Amino acid sequence: MSIVTIQLPTEPSYWGSTATEADVYRIIGNLEMMIRSQFPDVDIDFQHMPEPRGRGIWGDDECLMDSIHQFIQDNWTSAL
């Protein structure tokens, strides 16, 4: 099983100009569920931080990390 760390931003402005702190944690929760359902065989450690470092995805399988990154890019607005 692959292990991946995903950093998700807690800065409200990252999610929209009117996002509140409550919105942030609702959105992050939704996004985590979406990612886990898309990649059920991956052991994912989510980290919440004001700003992710780099692209915010760490692991040892570059192809998997690229797939997760693309999934987030394509679907993050569905978590709003």
Helices and strands as residue ranges (DSSP letters): E 2-9, H 12-15, H 21-38, E 42-49, E 57-59, H 62-75, G 76-79
